[in-house]
Amino acid sequence: MKDLYENTYQNNKHFSFGKNWQLFLESLNTERINSAKKSLLDFLGKNNIKGKTFVDIGSGSGLFSLAAYKLGAKKVVSVDIDQFSLKCVNQLRQNENNPNNWEIKKGSALDLKFIKTLGTFDIVYSWGVLHHTGDMYQALKNVTNLVNKNGRLYLAIYNDNQIALEGTSAFWAKLKKYYNNCNNLIKKIIEFGYIIYYVLGLVVGGKNPVSYIKNYKTLRGMNFWTDIKDWLGGYPYEYATTVHIIDYFGEFGLKCTKLNPARSIGCNEFLLERK
């Protein structure tokens, strides 16, 4: 039986993305929002969001739903299964005076019946989400139903990393599972150890750790400390090579037109379009 995130995130020991995003919103400001908007424009193109319909599968904090709304999307639908994430999105929507063209729905990417109720969209956005469902390939297959005949899927999926020095994907899967079964003290020790490991990696790579962390918000508007917990706690955890993902979506009539490959354990970014 597969471990599904939707069945485990409310467990006291298990990491909840939504609770982590609630902490993230405390640091959300105009600069972070602008970074999120820029990341969408850079990957999708400057004239490809305004007037388009946009669905955010696994909306998390709601930041990218907000970014799409502010960039002039005709319709935004935010979808998540985590009740704490839904509270985050609702908070951001309320800050915009609850616009009628921004909807929030609770549902799972693994629920095909639910997915089909959403309709189809010009832009289907799911960044770093479907590999945490517990059944990645079912989730990937389901979201193809959301892409309209001229639509595009902007997807980010963890790379299948085989570089032992940085930890293979298989190693991280085991550590993440262990982390989610630990008490809070052990979790803090693991987090502290990972931060040291991360900082040493920056130094070896010739980067100033202080400057890197200070400017981390330029990376899609994210927060370094939020992402540390997100990485360690993100379980279930699956991964795939770029070739595997491209070939998989080709079976559903989606062609990769843009690829931003990860260096090692990060997310590969794909832009897939209907043929």
Secondary structure, DSSP 8 states (H G I E B T S, - for coil): ----HHHHTTSSSS--HHHHHHHHGGG--HHHHHHHHHHHHHHH-TTSSTT-EEEEET-TTSHHHHHHHHTT-SEEEEEES-HHHHHHHHHHHHHTT--TTEEEEE--TT-HHHHHHT--EEEEEEES-GGGSS-HHHHHHHHGGGEEEEEEEEEEEEB----GGG--HHHHHHHHHHHTTS-HHHHHHHHHHHHHHHHHHHHHTT--HHHHHHTGGGTTT--HHHHHHHHHH--S---B-HHHHHHHHHTTTEEEEEEE--SSSSEEEEEEEE-
